[in-house]
Amino acid sequence: MGNKHIRGEVSVKMKDVTAFKTASQVIADEMQEKGTMSYERAAEILNMYENAFTVVKRHFPLAQCGTDILLKADLLLMEHGCTGDNTLYAQSICPDEINHESGDITELFSKHMGEVFHMGGLGGIPFTGKTGFAAFSHHVPDDGNLFILFAPHIGISDSGELGKYTRKGQNRDGTACGAACGALKFCEECKIEADNNLRMPGSPKTKSIKKPGEVYGDYQMEFITSQVNERLGDIISAPDEDSKQAALAYAMFEVAKEFMNRNIHFDATFAERGKPNLYLLGGIQINMPKPMPDFFMPLMFEERNANGTVTDLMESTFRSNKNQA
C-alpha cells in the first residue's frame, strides 16, 4: 500500500467478519482506482465499517443491504404470481436525497418493478393520504397486484453516530432524518420549559406544539412534531444517545404504519379489476456511511386482499432458514 511505513497510531480492531470482508473489497477497489493507499486510509475504512456494522447489529438486528431485501421480497412475490408487468409499485420514503442514491433500496425496487408511484413526504409518512392511495390503486393492471414499500430513515455518521450523517461536501455531520430529529429537539425543549416553568433563551414566549394545519405551509412538520410528542416519554427514556435515536426511528415507523393503514381502503371498483392483492413492506431505511450501501430493517411484510384477509409474510420471507443471507 505505497511506501509508507506502519505507524504506531494506526490501529484496527475488528470482530465482524462481514464488515471486514466488505471493507476489504472497498479497499481493493480504491487501490485499483488510485494505484496506492496509505495504511492510515485503510485503517480508516476498516474502522468505519466495523463501527457502522456494530451499531446496526445492536439497534437493527434484522437489517440487511437493499439487494438482499429485494432478492428475498421478490422471491416471495414471484411465488404469489407478482411480476413487474402485473404489479404496480409505490413507495413512501422521505424525499431526502440520501434515500434515493444509486444502490439504495428505493432505486433497486423502482428499477426492478419498472415504475413507481410516490406517496411519501417528510419522514417517509404517506402524506398523499387516502386520495393518493385511491389514485394509486386505480392504476393497477387488470387482474394485477399492488406493492407498497414504506419506511422512515435514520443516518449513521462516518464516526458511527446514529441520527447523524456525513453529507458529501460538508465538513460537519448533519441530522438524518432531519425532520424527525428536529421534531424531537423541539419537543424536548417544550418539555424542559413545561417541567421548569421556563422560557428557552431567545424565545419571546413559551414554545408550544402546533396542531397540524395551524401554520400554513408546514403541515407535515407539524404532524410529525405532534406525533413525536405523543411518544416522547418512550423515546427519551432510552439509556444513551444512539438508543434514543434508534427509538425515534422505531417511533417514526409506527407513525408511518398507522398513517398508511388509515389510507388503505378497497372500494367497490376493486371487484371490476379482479380484486388485486396488496403487498405491504415496511421498515426502517438506514443511511450508511459512504461508500457502504444503505441497509434496510424489515419490520412488517403483509399480503392484504379486498375481503379483509391479512397474511403475515415476515417469517417466511426474512426469518426462515431458506432466506438467510
Secondary structure, 3 states (H helix, E strand, C coil): CCCCCCCCCCCCCCCCHHHHHHHHHHHHHHHHHHCCCCHHHHHHHHHHHHHHHHHHHHHCCCCEEHHHHHHHHHHHHHHCCCCCCCEEEEEEECCCHHHCCCCCHHHHHHHHHCCCEECCCHHHCCCCHHHHHHHHHCCCCCCCEEEEEEECEEEECCCCCECEEECCCCCCEEECCHHHHHHHHHHHHHHHHHHHCCCCCCCCCCCCCCCCCCCCCCHHHHHHHHHHHHCHHHHHCCCCHHHHHHHHHHHHHHHHHHHHHHHCCCCHHHHHHCCCCEEEEEEEEEECCCCCCCEEEEEEEEEECCCCCEEECHHHHHHCHHHCC
